[in-house]
Amino acid sequence: MNMEEYVKSVVKTENAKEITMTLRQSRLDHAASGLATEAGEFVDQIKRHIHYGFALDVVNCKEELGDLMWYIGIAADELGYSLSDIMETNILKLKARYTDGKFTKDEAEARNINKERKILEDDYDECNYCSTSKVKVGVSTNPSSGKKSYWYFCSSCGNSAPQEHSLEKSLESWNEHNKSTD
């Protein structure tokens, strides 16, 4: 196959059409394009340092990380998530993946995708303290703080609700668990 034949094959499989974007599509496209661009700029800084021997420009790294956060903020806002909710859910997902609180290749490869999806969908069934089963009875949101409260009783450790479910509480529990496994 020569290059011209390749391009003809590419054009056949392209989904080319004129489109009009909604505001939502435009914001998500802007965020996704910006994330790719800024991630590339951050990667380039690291590449130049590691592979070409340039001094690491930490000020530029900070700038690129800030730019990434800006685009993440746009995407989070458009999707209806707060950054704290995204961070909290990420920590809970990692707690479910790594039983001892530390990366292992085996656990990374054997992760329970269905369990992680339930956490991402805010439908998990694991105690924040002992990581065993709990029964979630209900969820309420504090209108002034926006924080969620989960009402549950853990059949293993006896922890019962209501319990404020926050990033700080999750990190505290995660850190305590890590101390006990060191």
Secondary structure, DSSP 8 states (H G I E B T S, - for coil): --HHHHHHHHHHH---------HHHHHHHHHHHHHHHHHHHHHHHHHHHHHH-----HHHHHHHHHHHHHHHHHHHHHHT--HHHHHHHHHHHHHHH-TTSS--HHHHHT--HHHHHHHHTT---B-TTT-SBEEEEEEEE-TTT--EEEEEEETTT--BS-EEE-HHHHHHHHHHHHHHH-
